[in-house]
Amino acid sequence: MANKKLDLAFWDYDRTRALVDGTVKIDGVDGTFHSAPIVTEIFRGMIADGSFDVSELGFTYFLRTFKDGESPFVAIPVFPNRAFRHSAIFVNKASGIEKPEDLNGKTIGELALYSHDAGIMPKGMLMDEFGFKPETCRWVIGGLDWPLKAIDFVPHTHPANVEVSDIAKGKELGAMLEAGEIDALISADVPKCMLEHSPKVRRLFPDSKQVEQAYYKRTGIFPIMHTVVIRRDLLKQHPELAQAIYQGFCDAKKAAEDKYRHGLIFNSMGTMFPWFSQLVEEDVTVLGEDWWPYGIAANRKSIDAVLRYHHEQGITDRLFTMEDIFLPEFLGS
């Protein structure tokens, strides 16, 4: 039987490159692989244009596709993008924000979408641990340091008691933060003023690496930003594809892991970063031998946090469960 032709889309990650270069094959699949310079354009292609059969999707974008209890997509427990997000909160030094509790009552910018994937997790963490109340703040949504195409393919959900407005035409959140027009910024991407070491801005948590490591040791949560979804109608016709696709992503991730482990022998001389080997060893020490796990069991706390934060922040109208979003065959993975 001929392999099934599928279009698959994801960003350019080390953990997926073995699929693109053909080192790893997906059993029974003749795949055409797609990407985009900005990952939200991949999401747009899947949700709005129906361009792909399998796609990376931001968790909040995926959850916003549910209508009457069902989404046109089903997730598999592959998580190509995850990141600790204490480091994603930036403040203007003149704002009076010295500690997390000081964010209450402030004007805060957020990239792209209220409670975008890198916004859900910081808000949830701040609410859990520092008494943060998003409803006390004024939220400004828009692009960072370049024009941003409108995110018009998912609902812009937020609670009625949260004040949210779009950025003014011609404005950019990074410049507004530096100028003090907003007090703080939550963003998946780092604003130019931070990259250029402006004396007017800083991270809320200057020692963010240590704070994030302590958070993981305390909670067991390694925040998940994105998952991988498959068209529900495709799986109704070809249910066997789900396991094959999952295994392909797992094998591609292992190929990347093996490369890094092998690189330790040669002090990672294939990279241009001093102390890279020590970074790999440190991550394994903190996060475990499988420092970027797929599957449900190793990620249950992180997935539960994502789902709970969406409900607590009024983005979903109910608390989703694992059974709502993942195929049943993966619940024991």
C-alpha positions in Angstrom: 0.0 0.0 0.0 1.3 3.5 -0.9 2.3 5.8 1.8 -0.3 8.5 2.8 0.7 11.9 1.5 0.5 14.5 4.3 1.4 18.1 4.8 3.1 18.7 8.2 4.0 22.1 9.6 6.3 23.3 12.4 9.0 25.8 13.1 12.7 25.1 12.5 13.5 23.2 15.8 16.5 21.0 16.4 14.0 18.3 17.7 12.2 18.2 14.4 15.1 18.6 11.8 15.6 14.9 11.5 12.1 14.7 10.0 12.8 17.4 7.5 16.2 16.1 6.4 14.9 12.6 6.1 17.0 11.0 8.8 13.8 10.0 10.5 10.8 8.7 8.6 7.2 8.5 9.7 5.9 5.0 9.0 3.3 4.9 6.3 3.6 8.6 5.6 5.0 10.5 2.6 5.4 13.9 4.3 5.8 17.3 2.8 7.2 19.7 5.5 6.4 23.3 5.9 7.5 26.2 8.2 7.3 29.9 8.5 9.6 32.7 9.8 6.9 33.6 12.4 5.3 30.6 14.1 1.8 32.2 14.3 1.7 32.0 10.5 1.9 28.2 10.9 -1.1 28.4 13.3 -2.9 30.6 10.7 -2.2 28.0 8.0 -3.7 25.2 10.1 -6.7 27.0 11.6 -7.8 29.5 9.0 -6.6 28.1 5.8 -6.7 24.4 6.3 -3.3 24.1 4.6 -1.9 21.2 6.7 -2.8 17.8 8.0 -0.6 17.9 11.0 0.7 21.0 12.6 2.3 22.5 15.6 -0.2 24.7 17.5 0.2 27.0 20.4 -1.8 25.5 23.3 -4.0 28.6 23.7 -4.7 28.7 19.9 -5.7 25.0 20.0 -8.0 25.5 23.0 -9.7 28.5 21.3 -10.7 26.2 18.4 -13.1 24.3 20.5 -16.8 24.9 19.8 -19.6 23.0 21.5 -17.1 20.8 23.2 -15.1 19.7 20.2 -12.2 21.0 18.1 -11.5 20.1 14.4 -8.1 19.0 15.7 -6.9 16.4 18.1 -3.6 16.7 20.0 -0.9 14.1 20.4 1.5 14.6 23.4 4.4 16.1 21.5 5.6 19.5 22.7 8.0 21.1 20.3 8.1 24.4 22.1 8.3 24.8 25.9 10.0 27.5 28.0 10.2 28.8 31.5 8.5 32.2 31.5 9.7 34.1 34.6 12.2 35.6 32.1 9.4 36.7 29.8 8.2 39.6 32.0 9.9 43.0 31.4 9.4 46.2 33.3 10.3 49.9 32.9 12.6 50.9 35.7 10.6 54.1 36.4 7.3 52.2 36.8 7.7 51.6 40.5 7.6 47.8 39.9 10.2 46.4 42.3 8.6 43.0 43.1 5.9 40.8 41.4 3.1 42.1 43.7 3.7 45.6 42.2 2.3 44.6 38.9 -1.2 44.9 40.2 -2.9 48.0 38.9 -0.3 48.7 36.2 -0.5 49.0 32.4 0.9 45.9 30.8 1.6 45.2 27.2 1.3 41.7 25.8 2.4 40.3 22.5 -0.1 39.3 19.8 -3.1 38.1 21.9 -4.3 38.5 25.5 -3.1 35.4 27.2 -0.9 34.2 24.3 1.0 31.1 25.2 3.9 33.0 26.8 1.3 35.1 28.7 -0.8 32.3 30.2 2.1 30.8 32.1 3.5 34.0 33.7 0.1 35.2 34.7 -0.8 31.8 36.2 2.5 31.6 38.1 2.1 35.1 39.3 -1.5 34.4 40.5 -0.4 31.2 42.2 2.6 32.5 44.0 2.4 36.3 44.3 -1.3 37.3 44.5 -1.3 38.8 41.0 -4.8 39.9 39.8 -4.9 40.5 36.0 -8.3 42.3 36.4 -6.6 45.2 38.2 -4.4 45.9 35.2 -4.9 47.7 31.9 -3.7 45.4 29.0 -2.4 46.6 25.7 -2.1 44.0 22.9 0.0 44.3 19.8 3.3 43.8 18.0 6.7 44.0 19.7 9.2 45.9 17.5 7.8 45.3 14.0 4.3 45.3 12.5 2.3 42.2 13.5 -0.4 40.7 11.2 -3.7 40.6 13.1 -4.4 37.4 14.9 -7.9 37.2 13.4 -8.3 33.4 13.2 -9.1 32.6 16.8 -11.4 34.3 19.3 -9.9 37.0 21.4 -11.4 35.8 24.6 -10.9 37.5 27.9 -13.1 38.1 31.0 -15.5 41.0 31.0 -13.8 42.5 34.0 -10.4 42.7 32.3 -9.6 45.9 30.4 -8.0 44.9 27.1 -7.3 47.2 24.1 -5.3 46.9 20.9 -2.2 48.9 20.5 -2.6 52.3 18.8 -1.7 52.4 15.1 2.0 53.1 14.5 3.0 52.0 18.0 5.2 49.1 19.1 5.2 47.5 22.5 9.0 47.4 22.9 9.3 51.1 22.2 6.4 51.8 24.5 8.0 49.9 27.3 11.3 51.8 27.0 9.4 55.1 26.8 7.4 54.3 29.9 4.1 54.4 28.0 3.4 50.9 29.5 4.8 49.8 32.8 5.5 46.2 32.0 5.5 43.8 29.1 4.8 40.0 28.8 6.2 38.6 25.6 7.4 35.3 24.1 9.9 37.4 22.2 12.5 39.6 23.8 12.1 43.4 23.0 14.8 45.2 21.2 15.4 47.6 24.1 16.4 44.6 26.3 18.6 43.1 23.6 20.3 46.5 23.2 20.7 46.8 27.0 18.7 49.9 27.4 19.2 51.4 30.9 15.5 52.1 31.2 14.2 48.5 31.2 14.9 45.2 33.0 13.4 41.8 33.7 11.0 41.6 36.6 13.2 38.7 37.8 16.8 39.7 37.1 18.1 36.3 38.3 15.5 34.6 36.1 17.5 31.4 35.5 17.9 30.7 39.2 14.2 31.6 39.8 13.0 29.3 37.0 15.2 26.4 38.2 13.8 26.8 41.7 10.3 27.0 40.3 10.8 23.7 38.5 12.3 22.0 41.6 9.4 23.3 43.7 6.5 22.5 41.3 7.7 20.0 38.8 6.3 22.2 36.0 8.3 22.8 32.8 5.9 25.1 31.0 4.5 23.9 27.7 3.8 26.5 25.0 2.9 24.4 21.9 1.6 20.9 21.1 1.1 19.0 17.8 -2.4 18.4 16.4 -3.9 16.3 13.7 -7.0 17.0 11.7 -9.9 15.1 13.3 -11.5 14.2 10.0 -8.2 12.7 8.8 -8.0 10.4 11.8 -11.5 9.2 11.4 -10.4 7.8 8.0 -6.9 6.8 9.0 -6.7 6.2 12.8 -3.4 4.4 12.5 -1.7 7.6 11.5 -1.7 9.0 15.1 0.7 6.5 16.5 3.0 6.7 13.5 3.2 10.5 13.6 3.8 10.5 17.4 6.6 8.0 17.0 8.1 10.0 14.2 8.3 13.1 16.4 9.7 11.1 19.3 12.4 9.6 17.0 13.3 13.0 15.7 13.7 14.4 19.2 15.9 11.4 20.1 18.1 12.1 17.1 18.7 15.6 18.4 19.3 14.3 22.0 21.8 11.7 20.7 23.6 14.4 18.8 24.0 16.5 21.9 25.1 13.5 24.0 27.6 12.5 21.4 28.9 16.1 21.3 29.9 15.9 24.9 32.7 13.5 24.0 34.2 16.3 21.8 33.3 19.1 24.2 30.6 20.2 21.8 33.0 21.7 19.4 30.4 21.7 16.7 28.8 24.7 18.4 30.3 28.2 18.8 29.3 28.6 22.4 31.9 28.1 25.2 30.6 26.0 28.1 27.9 24.5 26.0 28.7 21.0 27.3 28.4 22.2 30.9 24.9 23.7 30.0 23.8 20.3 28.7 25.0 18.6 31.8 23.4 21.2 34.1 20.0 20.8 32.3 20.2 17.0 32.7 21.0 17.5 36.4 18.0 19.8 37.0 15.5 18.3 34.5 16.5 14.7 34.3 17.9 12.4 31.7 14.9 13.1 29.4 15.1 16.8 29.8 12.5 17.6 27.0 9.9 14.8 27.5 7.0 13.9 25.3 4.0 11.8 26.4 1.4 12.3 29.2 3.0 10.8 32.3 6.2 12.9 32.3 4.2 16.1 31.5 1.0 15.7 33.6 1.8 18.5 36.0 2.7 20.9 33.2 -0.4 20.0 31.1 -2.7 20.3 34.1 -1.2 23.8 34.8 -1.8 25.0 31.2 -5.4 23.8 31.3 -6.1 25.2 34.8 -4.6 28.6 33.9 -6.7 28.9 30.8 -9.8 28.4 32.9 -8.8 30.5 35.8 -7.9 33.4 33.4 -11.3 33.2 31.7 -9.9 32.0 28.3 -11.9 28.8 28.3 -15.4 28.5 29.6 -14.6 25.2 31.4 -11.7 23.3 32.8 -10.5 21.0 30.0 -9.2 17.6 30.9 -6.6 15.4 29.2 -9.5 13.3 27.7 -10.8 16.5 26.0 -7.7 17.3 24.1 -5.6 14.1 23.6 -6.4 10.9 21.7 -7.4 8.2 24.1 -4.6 5.9 23.0 -2.0 8.4 24.4 -3.5 8.8 27.8 -1.2 6.1 29.2 1.9 7.4 27.4 
